[in-house]
């Protein structure tokens, strides 16, 4: 009897199996593993309801006009289909203004001329997710923050099992300054508590996306898949989890975005979406390289060829230059930036090599991001020492050529350059602190100078401790200036433990050395403090004290700035925040009840008495102050003793 029941059951299974197979062949066409659809999912309720999907498959009909797309979902409208000169790509334009979160289907058919029953090619499920509460209103990084820049391959290796991947071309080489060392997302995640206690409130992480290049792939700027975290760093989900964990500790995450170029091993290069997808395609493996002449973009006298040589040239033969003038590529890049902000929960974007991309595209890109997230923030990299060149790109700048931008912030390279120069020069009529003082007068060319990001170093500059000749007093002055300036401050990983580098030329691999304690078998651990020299420990404590004070100082975050002409090697600045609610035209530093912080930079090796009567208009009737760095009480009704070169940070006590 048991055997009979078993045979009956087997019969019904075979019948059901045959029916399901036939049903599947009729209604669910095979989806080739070569079908690629980007972005892989999206969200309902975005400010811009339009979405363009890029579908790629080498088996699409040679005549793309034969393709038909049916949408099997609610509230989703197919606006149009677009094609290029490459029939392997299909661009699907959707209107999602009436769509709710759902999973719907894209039914793609081959109509074939004259066919009565279109041949189904693919039935593709697609998900519109629900947005996180408050996503549109998210707060971007601001003057309240301190940004900490990390090169992930060199910070900490939290998961050695992902160091090498079968599908990745380059393997780890810990002893090679230009090789991969194994740092990853797990390493950052494991040390978030260290960063929170240090006083960091934002993380800018060099690109984490896939760089499947044969060599020199650790830095992240040769991206080969714009929607995938490099598996040697972790997964997309790991990145998302890192941002969520950091947020719980009061730390936001800023994504390093690259729209100017990609890596030469990007999957596009094997079958370009269109002939004009790249600028200056390589001829016999030799592309035209950028001139790096940044001023040509805004120079009223520049020849058209010179402008093209800058914008359209490649960085290197491994970084193909993208043609953002192609509208489909422009849309792809804009959507990619929005996708990562929404998916990962980001609080900012740092845009690499900003001016190298097509400037009309940059205007559209910055506007699209800021329209979607009105309180968000983006900082662009315009690496030049000329404030006029930098200011051209900031939102609100009235440019002679009529160019407008929605970019809120830029890296303040001009002030950084003058900071380094002024600290290293002897004091004179036109040397030393006076250069730093006079550079601030150029703030008049910026629409919003306080929104600029000022830094003591980054992954492209030599280390600050080395640049000031390993003089600890100058080091402290540099960091204090960055952290008390009327700017958004940024520190480079390892600065707090006096990491060093050469001082001349480019030495990227050395500048981006491993953080002590982030990798196995290291005797020195910057996270725990084990093995640090006395100078390193004191520097770390100095940074920790200053960052955590700044975190709770409204005057340093958003106060007015007043400074006095440097005299005798002493430069004095004040940051002041008015306590009165009623608006007034009077400078906060001249209001008696304002919160005031006094910063004194002193270069002289010999003791010096600073006559405080010069600052009476700010100090008013205050007779004492508290030293932020030592906790000592400082009397202000007598000359201030400056025993040696260094910096003093005083919180003025109101009477």
Residue pairs with C-beta under 8 A, 6 or more apart in sequence:
27 120
27 123
28 123
29 120
29 121
29 122
29 123
31 122
31 123
31 124
32 57
32 59
32 122
34 56
34 57
34 58
34 59
35 55
35 56
35 57
35 122
35 124
36 54
36 55
36 56
36 57
36 267
37 53
37 54
37 55
37 56
37 124
37 126
38 53
38 54
38 227
38 332
39 53
39 227
39 335
39 336
39 339
40 227
41 126
41 127
41 128
41 129
42 51
42 96
42 126
42 127
42 128
42 129
42 339
43 101
43 128
43 129
43 130
43 131
43 342
44 96
44 99
44 100
44 101
44 102
44 128
44 129
44 130
44 131
45 101
45 130
45 131
46 96
46 131
46 338
46 342
46 372
47 136
47 371
47 372
48 368
48 371
48 372
49 95
49 96
49 97
49 99
50 79
50 93
50 94
50 95
50 96
51 93
51 94
51 96
51 335
52 82
52 91
52 92
52 93
52 94
52 328
52 331
52 332
52 335
53 91
53 92
53 94
53 106
53 126
54 89
54 90
54 91
54 273
54 328
54 332
55 89
55 90
55 91
55 92
55 108
55 124
56 88
56 89
56 90
56 271
56 273
57 88
57 122
58 88
58 271
60 67
60 87
60 88
60 89
60 90
60 121
61 67
61 87
61 110
62 87
63 87
64 81
64 83
64 87
64 90
65 83
66 110
66 111
66 112
66 113
67 81
67 90
67 108
67 109
67 110
67 111
67 121
68 108
68 109
68 110
68 111
68 118
69 78
69 81
69 90
69 92
69 106
69 107
69 108
69 109
70 78
70 106
70 107
70 109
71 77
71 78
71 94
71 104
71 105
71 106
71 107
72 104
72 105
72 106
72 107
73 99
73 102
73 103
73 104
73 105
73 126
74 99
74 100
74 102
74 104
75 96
75 97
75 98
75 99
75 100
76 94
76 95
76 96
76 98
76 99
76 104
76 128
77 94
77 95
77 97
77 98
78 92
78 93
78 94
78 95
79 93
79 94
79 95
80 93
81 90
81 91
81 92
81 93
82 90
82 91
82 93
82 328
83 89
83 90
83 91
84 91
84 273
84 274
84 328
85 274
85 275
86 271
86 272
86 273
86 274
86 275
88 271
89 273
89 274
90 108
91 328
92 106
96 128
99 128
100 128
101 128
101 129
101 130
102 127
102 128
103 125
103 126
103 127
103 128
104 125
104 126
104 128
105 123
105 124
105 125
105 126
106 122
106 123
106 124
106 126
107 120
107 122
107 123
107 124
108 120
108 121
108 122
108 123
108 124
109 118
109 119
109 120
109 121
110 118
110 119
110 120
110 121
111 118
111 119
112 118
112 119
131 342
132 342
132 345
135 342
135 345
135 373
136 372
136 373
136 374
137 374
137 375
138 345
138 347
138 373
138 375
138 376
139 347
139 375
140 252
140 347
140 348
140 373
140 375
140 376
140 377
140 378
140 408
141 147
141 201
141 202
141 252
141 254
141 347
141 348
141 377
141 488
142 377
142 488
143 450
143 451
143 486
143 487
143 488
143 557
143 558
144 201
144 557
144 558
145 201
145 202
145 252
145 488
145 489
146 199
146 200
146 201
146 202
146 483
146 489
146 490
146 491
146 547
146 550
146 551
147 200
147 201
147 202
147 203
147 204
147 254
147 453
147 488
147 489
147 490
147 491
148 195
148 198
148 200
148 202
148 203
148 204
148 490
148 491
148 493
149 204
149 205
149 206
149 455
149 458
149 459
149 490
149 491
149 492
149 493
150 188
150 203
150 204
150 205
150 206
150 493
151 183
151 206
151 218
151 219
151 459
151 493
151 512
152 183
152 184
152 185
152 187
152 188
152 205
152 206
152 208
152 220
152 233
153 180
153 181
153 182
153 183
153 184
153 218
153 219
153 220
153 233
153 512
154 181
154 183
154 218
154 493
154 512
154 513
154 514
154 515
154 518
155 183
155 187
155 188
155 191
155 493
155 514
155 515
155 518
156 183
156 184
156 187
156 188
156 190
156 191
156 515
156 517
156 518
156 519
156 527
157 163
157 181
157 182
157 183
157 184
157 186
157 187
157 518
157 519
157 520
158 184
158 185
158 186
158 187
158 188
158 189
158 190
159 184
159 186
159 187
159 234
160 182
160 520
162 184
162 186
162 231
162 232
162 233
162 234
163 171
163 172
163 180
163 182
163 232
164 171
164 172
164 232
165 231
165 232
167 212
167 231
168 212
168 230
168 231
168 232
169 212
169 213
169 214
169 217
169 265
170 179
170 180
170 213
170 214
170 215
170 217
171 180
172 179
172 180
172 181
172 182
172 232
173 179
173 180
173 181
174 181
174 182
174 519
176 509
177 509
177 510
177 513
178 215
178 216
178 218
178 508
178 509
179 215
179 218
180 217
180 218
180 232
181 218
181 514
181 519
182 232
182 519
183 233
183 514
183 518
183 519
184 232
184 233
184 234
185 208
185 229
185 233
185 234
185 238
185 239
185 242
186 234
186 238
187 518
188 203
188 205
188 242
189 238
189 241
189 242
189 245
191 518
191 527
192 242
192 245
192 246
192 249
192 251
193 249
194 527
195 203
195 249
195 251
196 249
196 250
196 251
197 544
198 496
198 540
198 543
198 544
198 547
199 543
199 544
199 546
199 547
199 548
199 550
199 551
200 251
200 491
200 547
201 250
201 251
201 252
201 551
202 251
202 252
202 253
202 254
202 347
202 348
203 246
203 251
203 252
203 253
203 254
204 254
204 256
204 348
204 350
204 490
205 253
205 254
205 255
205 256
206 219
206 220
206 221
206 256
206 459
207 219
207 220
207 221
207 223
207 256
207 257
207 258
207 352
208 220
208 229
208 230
208 233
208 234
208 239
208 256
209 220
209 223
209 225
209 226
209 227
209 228
209 229
209 230
210 223
210 224
210 225
210 228
210 229
210 230
210 231
211 217
211 218
211 219
211 220
211 221
211 222
211 223
211 224
211 230
211 263
212 224
212 225
212 230
212 263
212 265
213 222
213 224
213 263
213 264
213 265
213 318
214 265
216 222
216 318
217 263
218 512
219 459
219 508
219 512
220 230
220 256
221 258
221 261
221 319
221 352
222 261
222 262
222 263
222 264
222 265
222 318
222 319
223 258
223 262
223 263
223 266
224 262
224 263
224 265
224 266
224 267
225 266
225 267
226 262
226 336
227 236
227 336
227 339
228 236
229 235
229 236
229 238
229 239
233 239
236 343
239 344
240 343
240 344
240 345
242 253
243 253
243 344
243 345
243 346
244 345
246 252
246 253
247 253
247 345
252 346
252 347
252 348
253 344
253 345
253 346
253 347
253 348
254 346
254 347
254 348
254 349
254 350
254 379
255 340
255 341
255 344
255 346
255 348
255 349
255 350
256 349
256 350
256 352
257 337
257 340
257 349
257 350
257 351
257 352
258 351
258 352
258 353
259 322
259 324
259 333
259 337
259 351
259 352
259 357
259 361
259 362
259 365
260 315
260 321
260 322
260 352
260 353
260 356
260 357
261 314
261 315
261 319
261 320
261 321
261 322
261 353
261 356
262 268
262 319
262 320
262 322
263 318
263 319
263 320
264 317
264 318
264 319
264 320
266 320
268 277
269 320
272 278
273 328
273 329
274 326
274 328
275 281
276 323
276 325
276 326
277 322
277 323
277 326
277 329
278 320
278 321
278 322
278 323
279 311
279 312
279 313
279 314
279 321
279 322
279 323
280 287
280 288
280 312
280 313
280 314
280 321
281 287
281 320
282 314
282 317
282 320
285 317
286 317
287 313
287 314
287 317
287 320
287 321
288 309
288 312
288 313
288 314
289 313
289 314
289 315
289 316
290 309
290 310
290 311
290 312
290 313
290 314
290 315
290 321
290 356
291 306
291 309
291 310
291 313
292 310
293 306
293 309
293 310
294 310
294 355
294 382
294 383
294 384
294 389
295 302
295 384
295 386
295 389
296 302
296 306
296 307
296 309
296 310
297 307
297 310
297 311
297 355
297 359
297 392
298 389
298 392
298 399
298 401
298 403
300 400
300 401
310 356
311 356
311 357
311 358
311 359
312 321
312 323
313 321
314 320
314 321
315 321
315 353
315 356
321 356
322 329
322 333
322 357
323 329
323 358
324 330
324 333
324 357
324 358
324 361
324 362
324 365
325 358
325 360
325 361
330 361
330 364
330 365
333 361
333 365
334 364
334 365
334 368
334 369
337 349
337 365
337 368
337 369
338 368
338 369
338 372
340 346
341 349
341 369
341 372
341 373
341 376
347 376
347 377
348 376
348 377
348 378
348 379
349 369
349 376
349 377
349 378
349 379
350 378
350 379
350 380
350 381
351 378
351 379
351 380
351 381
351 407
352 381
353 381
354 362
354 380
354 381
354 382
354 393
354 407
354 410
355 362
355 380
355 382
355 393
359 403
362 393
362 405
362 407
363 403
363 404
363 405
363 406
366 378
366 395
366 405
366 406
366 407
367 406
369 376
369 378
369 406
370 376
370 378
370 406
370 408
371 406
377 408
377 409
378 407
378 408
378 409
379 408
379 409
379 410
379 411
379 453
379 488
380 393
380 407
380 409
380 410
380 411
381 410
381 411
382 389
382 390
382 393
382 410
382 411
382 413
383 411
383 413
383 460
384 390
384 413
384 414
385 413
385 414
385 417
385 418
386 414
387 414
387 439
387 442
387 443
387 445
387 446
388 445
390 410
390 412
390 413
390 414
390 446
390 452
391 397
391 445
391 446
391 447
392 399
392 403
393 405
393 407
393 410
394 405
394 407
394 408
394 409
394 410
394 446
394 447
394 448
394 451
395 404
395 405
395 406
395 407
395 408
395 447
395 448
396 447
396 448
397 404
397 405
397 446
397 447
408 448
408 451
409 451
409 452
409 453
409 488
410 452
410 453
411 452
411 453
411 455
411 458
412 452
412 453
412 454
412 455
412 487
414 439
414 442
415 436
415 439
415 440
415 452
415 454
415 485
415 487
416 454
416 455
416 456
416 461
418 435
418 436
418 439
419 436
419 456
419 478
419 481
419 482
420 464
420 467
420 468
420 478
421 435
422 432
422 433
422 434
422 435
422 436
423 468
423 474
423 477
423 478
424 467
424 468
424 469
424 474
425 431
425 432
425 435
426 432
427 433
427 566
427 568
427 569
427 603
428 434
432 566
432 569
432 603
433 566
433 569
433 571
433 601
433 603
434 565
434 566
436 481
436 571
437 563
437 565
437 566
437 571
440 561
440 563
443 449
446 452
449 486
449 487
450 486
450 487
450 488
450 558
451 488
452 487
452 488
453 487
453 488
453 489
453 490
454 482
454 485
454 487
454 488
454 489
454 490
455 482
455 489
455 490
455 491
455 492
456 464
456 478
456 479
456 482
456 490
456 491
456 492
456 495
457 463
457 464
457 467
457 491
457 492
457 495
458 490
458 492
459 492
459 508
459 511
459 512
460 506
460 508
460 511
461 492
461 511
462 501
462 502
462 503
462 504
462 507
462 511
463 492
463 494
463 495
463 499
463 500
463 501
463 511
464 475
464 478
464 479
464 492
464 495
465 475
465 495
465 498
465 499
465 500
466 500
466 501
466 502
466 503
467 503
468 474
468 475
468 478
470 498
470 500
472 535
472 538
472 539
473 644
473 645
473 646
473 647
474 645
475 498
475 539
476 539
476 542
476 646
476 647
477 601
477 646
477 647
479 491
479 495
479 542
479 543
479 546
480 546
480 599
480 601
480 647
480 649
481 599
481 601
482 489
482 490
482 491
483 489
483 546
483 547
483 550
483 556
484 550
484 556
484 573
484 575
484 597
484 599
484 649
485 561
486 559
486 560
486 561
486 575
489 550
491 543
493 515
494 513
494 515
494 516
494 526
495 543
496 526
496 539
496 540
496 543
496 544
497 515
497 516
497 526
497 532
497 536
497 539
497 540
498 533
498 535
498 536
498 539
499 513
499 515
499 516
501 507
501 510
501 511
501 513
502 510
514 522
515 526
516 522
516 524
516 525
516 526
516 531
516 532
517 524
517 525
517 526
517 527
517 528
517 530
518 526
518 527
523 531
524 530
524 531
524 532
525 531
525 532
526 532
526 536
526 540
529 537
529 540
532 540
542 629
545 628
545 629
546 628
546 629
546 649
549 556
549 628
549 649
550 556
550 557
553 595
553 597
553 651
554 577
554 595
555 575
555 576
555 577
555 594
555 595
555 596
555 597
556 575
556 597
558 577
559 575
559 576
559 577
559 588
559 594
559 595
559 596
559 597
560 575
560 576
560 577
560 578
560 587
560 588
560 589
561 573
561 574
561 575
562 573
562 574
562 576
562 587
562 589
562 618
563 571
563 572
563 573
563 574
564 571
564 572
564 573
564 614
564 615
566 601
568 604
568 608
569 602
569 603
569 604
569 608
570 600
570 601
570 602
570 603
570 604
570 608
570 610
570 642
571 600
571 601
572 598
572 599
572 600
572 601
572 615
573 598
573 599
573 601
574 589
574 596
574 597
574 598
574 599
574 615
574 618
575 596
575 597
575 599
576 587
576 588
576 589
576 591
576 594
576 595
576 596
576 597
576 618
577 588
577 594
577 595
578 584
578 588
578 591
578 593
578 594
579 591
579 593
579 594
579 595
580 591
580 593
584 591
588 594
589 596
589 617
589 618
590 617
590 618
592 620
592 621
592 654
593 654
596 618
596 622
596 651
596 652
596 654
597 628
597 649
597 650
597 651
597 652
598 615
598 618
598 619
598 625
598 648
598 649
598 650
598 652
599 647
599 648
599 649
599 650
600 610
600 640
600 642
600 647
600 648
600 649
600 650
601 647
602 608
602 610
602 642
602 644
602 645
602 646
602 647
602 648
603 645
604 642
604 644
604 645
605 644
605 645
606 644
607 641
607 642
607 643
607 644
608 641
608 642
609 639
609 640
609 641
609 642
610 639
610 640
610 641
610 642
611 639
612 619
612 636
612 638
612 639
612 640
619 636
619 652
620 655
621 655
622 636
622 652
622 653
622 654
622 655
623 635
623 636
623 637
623 653
623 655
624 633
624 634
624 635
624 636
624 653
625 633
625 634
625 636
625 650
625 651
625 652
625 653
626 632
626 633
626 634
626 650
626 651
626 653
627 633
627 634
627 648
627 649
627 650
627 651
628 649
628 650
628 651
629 647
629 648
629 649
634 640
634 648
634 650
636 652
640 648
642 648
